[in-house]
C-alpha cells in the first residue's frame, strides 16, 4: 500500500523523527516479528557487499549502556582547538549532549555539555557569539515519538570555559530536527536556518541574529518533514543559500536562493513519485571537487511500516551541481535501510569517498552490512566495500581524521529500537589503517 495515501510518513537520519511508533508498538504488543509468510511478501533481500580490501580498526567511544542506545547525531570536530579531533554526540536515550575529548594518548574523556534536552536531534558546532570558542546549537525534538504539538526547541549552549550556559533561541514550535549557521543578511553576524520537522505540520525558518542571543523568526516554507537544512552558495552568486530535504508527505529537495540581504526565492530541484523511497537526510559536499557544492541524498527510511526491510530502491543519490544551482540526480549506491551518509578521503588518495550506514538491513542474516564505504576512483565512479556487519542499527555517521594520518576515519551512532537488541558500542569507530586484508 502506498504510504503517501495513509498518513504523514517517516522521519530522518536523525532518528525516529517520524512514525517509529508503529514498529515499536508492534513489537511490544505481539512480542515478536510476525511469521515468515508475511516477511516474504515485503522482503527483497539483505544488502551484502565484498569485504573491504582497505583495512579498518574497529573500536568505540564511550561506555556501553544499561539499555540499548539511541544516539541521534555524531559530529567530528576539534572542539577545544588542541589539534586533536574530538566527537560531539546527541544521546536521545539520556536526553544529553556529550563531547568526547581525545587525549594525546588516543583515549577519550567524556564531558557533559547539556542534559534535560528531551530528544536532542542534531548538534551544530559553531562560534555563534564570535568569542573565539566553539559553542553548540542543539536542535531538540521534544519527543522522539510522532508528535504534532509545540514540543520542539532550538537551544544555544554557550561555551564559557569548561561550562555551557543554555539559551533558548526558539521555543513553542513543533519538533526541531536541524539548524545550520551563516551570515544570511550580510551584516557580519551568524544567522540560523532551522528545520521544523513537526509531524503533520512543519516549516523551514531562518532566524535573523540581532545580537546577545536575540533572533527574529522568518518563515521560508510550510511543510512537514524537513530533516536537514545545509547552508552554502549553491547557485554561485557569492551569497549563502539554504537547501532543505522535505520528506513527510512528498520526497523533495528545495533550494532557497538568497539575494545576500536575507530575501529568498524558493525552487524545487528534486522530486520523486516513489513516496516509499525514504529520504533520510541530505549532506552537502563538493563530491567531484569541481568548485561547486553538490548534495548527497541517502534514502532508506521505511520505519513507518510495522516491518522495516531493505528495499531495492534504497541507497544513495548524488545531486550533481552544474555550478549555477541546477542539479542532476544520479544513483551511486544501492543499499538497504540507508539512514546517513558522509564524505571523506578514506583511503588517502586525494578524492572524496562516501561512508554509508544502515538502520534497517536484514539483521537476521549475520552477514548483512551495517556500514560500507564507497571508493571513488577519482572520476566519481564508486565501488561499494563492506566494512562491518555489527554493531547494527546505525543511524548517523561522520568522517574525520581521528589519528592525524591523512586518512578519514568513520564515527557512527546507534539507534537500537528493534531486534536484535543489545547495549554495546553506542558510538562505534572505524580507524582507516590502509593496506590490504
Secondary structure as the mmCIF struct_conf table of DSSP 4:
data_model
#
loop_
_struct_conf.conf_type_id
_struct_conf.id
_struct_conf.beg_label_comp_id
_struct_conf.beg_label_asym_id
_struct_conf.beg_label_seq_id
_struct_conf.end_label_comp_id
_struct_conf.end_label_asym_id
_struct_conf.end_label_seq_id
HELX_RH_3T_P HELX_RH_3T_P1 UNK A 3 UNK A 5
TURN_TY1_P TURN_TY1_P1 UNK A 6 UNK A 6
BEND BEND1 UNK A 7 UNK A 7
STRN STRN1 UNK A 12 UNK A 12
TURN_TY1_P TURN_TY1_P2 UNK A 13 UNK A 14
STRN STRN2 UNK A 15 UNK A 15
BEND BEND2 UNK A 16 UNK A 19
TURN_TY1_P TURN_TY1_P3 UNK A 20 UNK A 20
HELX_RH_AL_P HELX_RH_AL_P1 UNK A 21 UNK A 30
BEND BEND3 UNK A 31 UNK A 32
HELX_LH_PP_P HELX_LH_PP_P1 UNK A 33 UNK A 35
HELX_RH_AL_P HELX_RH_AL_P2 UNK A 36 UNK A 42
HELX_LH_PP_P HELX_LH_PP_P2 UNK A 50 UNK A 50
STRN STRN3 UNK A 51 UNK A 51
HELX_LH_PP_P HELX_LH_PP_P3 UNK A 52 UNK A 52
BEND BEND4 UNK A 53 UNK A 53
STRN STRN4 UNK A 54 UNK A 61
BEND BEND5 UNK A 62 UNK A 62
BEND BEND6 UNK A 66 UNK A 67
STRN STRN5 UNK A 70 UNK A 70
STRN STRN6 UNK A 71 UNK A 77
TURN_TY1_P TURN_TY1_P4 UNK A 79 UNK A 80
BEND BEND7 UNK A 81 UNK A 84
STRN STRN7 UNK A 86 UNK A 91
TURN_TY1_P TURN_TY1_P5 UNK A 92 UNK A 95
STRN STRN8 UNK A 96 UNK A 102
HELX_LH_PP_P HELX_LH_PP_P4 UNK A 103 UNK A 103
TURN_TY1_P TURN_TY1_P6 UNK A 104 UNK A 105
BEND BEND8 UNK A 106 UNK A 106
STRN STRN9 UNK A 108 UNK A 114
TURN_TY1_P TURN_TY1_P7 UNK A 118 UNK A 119
STRN STRN10 UNK A 120 UNK A 126
TURN_TY1_P TURN_TY1_P8 UNK A 128 UNK A 129
BEND BEND9 UNK A 130 UNK A 133
STRN STRN11 UNK A 135 UNK A 140
BEND BEND10 UNK A 142 UNK A 142
BEND BEND11 UNK A 144 UNK A 145
BEND BEND12 UNK A 149 UNK A 150
STRN STRN12 UNK A 152 UNK A 160
TURN_TY1_P TURN_TY1_P9 UNK A 161 UNK A 162
STRN STRN13 UNK A 163 UNK A 173
BEND BEND13 UNK A 174 UNK A 174
STRN STRN14 UNK A 176 UNK A 182
BEND BEND14 UNK A 184 UNK A 189
STRN STRN15 UNK A 191 UNK A 196
BEND BEND15 UNK A 199 UNK A 201
STRN STRN16 UNK A 203 UNK A 209
BEND BEND16 UNK A 211 UNK A 211
TURN_TY1_P TURN_TY1_P10 UNK A 212 UNK A 213
STRN STRN17 UNK A 215 UNK A 222
BEND BEND17 UNK A 224 UNK A 224
STRN STRN18 UNK A 226 UNK A 226
STRN STRN19 UNK A 231 UNK A 232
BEND BEND18 UNK A 234 UNK A 239
STRN STRN20 UNK A 241 UNK A 246
BEND BEND19 UNK A 248 UNK A 250
STRN STRN21 UNK A 251 UNK A 258
BEND BEND20 UNK A 260 UNK A 262
STRN STRN22 UNK A 264 UNK A 272
BEND BEND21 UNK A 273 UNK A 273
TURN_TY1_P TURN_TY1_P11 UNK A 275 UNK A 276
BEND BEND22 UNK A 277 UNK A 277
STRN STRN23 UNK A 279 UNK A 279
STRN STRN24 UNK A 283 UNK A 285
TURN_TY1_P TURN_TY1_P12 UNK A 287 UNK A 288
BEND BEND23 UNK A 290 UNK A 292
STRN STRN25 UNK A 294 UNK A 299
TURN_TY1_P TURN_TY1_P13 UNK A 303 UNK A 304
BEND BEND24 UNK A 305 UNK A 307
TURN_TY1_P TURN_TY1_P14 UNK A 312 UNK A 313
STRN STRN26 UNK A 315 UNK A 321
BEND BEND25 UNK A 323 UNK A 325
STRN STRN27 UNK A 327 UNK A 334
TURN_TY1_P TURN_TY1_P15 UNK A 336 UNK A 337
STRN STRN28 UNK A 338 UNK A 344
BEND BEND26 UNK A 346 UNK A 351
STRN STRN29 UNK A 353 UNK A 358
BEND BEND27 UNK A 359 UNK A 361
TURN_TY1_P TURN_TY1_P16 UNK A 363 UNK A 364
BEND BEND28 UNK A 365 UNK A 365
TURN_TY1_P TURN_TY1_P17 UNK A 366 UNK A 367
BEND BEND29 UNK A 370 UNK A 370
STRN STRN30 UNK A 371 UNK A 376
BEND BEND30 UNK A 378 UNK A 380
STRN STRN31 UNK A 382 UNK A 388
BEND BEND31 UNK A 389 UNK A 389
BEND BEND32 UNK A 391 UNK A 391
STRN STRN32 UNK A 394 UNK A 400
BEND BEND33 UNK A 402 UNK A 407
STRN STRN33 UNK A 409 UNK A 414
STRN STRN34 UNK A 415 UNK A 415
BEND BEND34 UNK A 418 UNK A 420
HELX_LH_PP_P HELX_LH_PP_P5 UNK A 421 UNK A 421
BEND BEND35 UNK A 424 UNK A 424
TURN_TY1_P TURN_TY1_P18 UNK A 426 UNK A 426
STRN STRN35 UNK A 427 UNK A 436
#
